[in-house]
Amino acid sequence: MGNTAQNQATRTYRARLAQRGFTRFEIIALETDRDLFRALARRLAEPGPQAEQLRATVKSVVAGEPPRPGGILAALRRSPLVGADLDLTRARDEGRKIDL
């Protein structure tokens, strides 16, 4: 049916993917979502905390679970301004005096 060398190359490639923990599968989706799913798959395949966070977010959205408490606090702790020692105090201004 096909080229024997090409079939062997495909099997070898898929075996290398399996060793890394990946698998190939097919989905049925709208043509307009092709780039979205490819980008999502690419991001999920990357190692690191961003992929784990994305995976958790997608799982909770798909499962319809309510967001976990403390999400805002966790986001603030991830802020690049953490530890910047900003002075956020405001001067107290009484405003102008008026006669009523």
N, C-alpha and C positions, 0 to 999 in steps of 0.2 A: 504494500500500500504506500509506504513512504520510504524515504531514504534511510538506510540502516544507520549510517553515521549520524544523521540528524536525530534519529530516535535515541541513540546512545547518548548524544550530547544533552538532550532534553532530560533523560533519566539521571544523568550525572549532575546536572544543574539542580534538579528537584531534590536529589539526595543531599547535596550541599546545603540547600535551603532547610531541609528537615533537620540536619545536624545543628543548625543555628536556631531551631525552634519555630521556623516558619512553615506555612503550608499554603498551597495555592487552592483557591476556590472561586466559584463563579457566582455572581449575584444577578438578579434581574431588577433593573431600575430604569428610571426615565433617562433618556439620552442627555437631557440638560443637567443631570446630576453626575455625569461621568467624571468630570474634573474634581467635583467635590469628594466623591468616594476615593478617587486616586490620591488626592491630597491627604485625606483622612487616613488611608492605609499607610501612606508614606510616613506621616507623623506618628502613628501608633507603632511603627516598626523601629523608630529611633529609640535608643536607650536613654534613660534619664527620668527625672521627676516630672518634666512637662508631659511626656507621653503617659505616665501614670495618672496625672491629673486629668488629662484629656479623656483617658479611658474611663475614669471614675465619673466624669461629667456626662459622657455619652451613655454610660450604663444607667445613671440615675434618671436621665431624661427619657430614655427608652422605657425604663421600668415604671416611670411615672411617680417616682418617689419624691416626697417633699424634700427641700434642701435641708441639710443637717444644720443644727444650731451651731453658731460660732463661725459661720462662713465669712461674715464681714470682718470679724477679728482676725481670722487667718489671713484674709486679703490685706488687711492693714499691716500685719506683721511681715508680709512679703514685700511691702513697699520699699522702694529704694531710699526713701527718706528716713527709714528706721536708723536711729543713732546719729542723726544729723544735728542734734542739739539746736533746733530752731526755737527762737523766742517768739511765741505766739500771743503774748500779752498785748492788750490794747490800752491806749491812754484813755482815761475816763474823761469824757467831754460832756459837760452839763448843757451845752447849747447856749443860745442867746436868751437874754431876758426880754420878755414882752409884757406890755400892759394890756390887761383884758378889760 
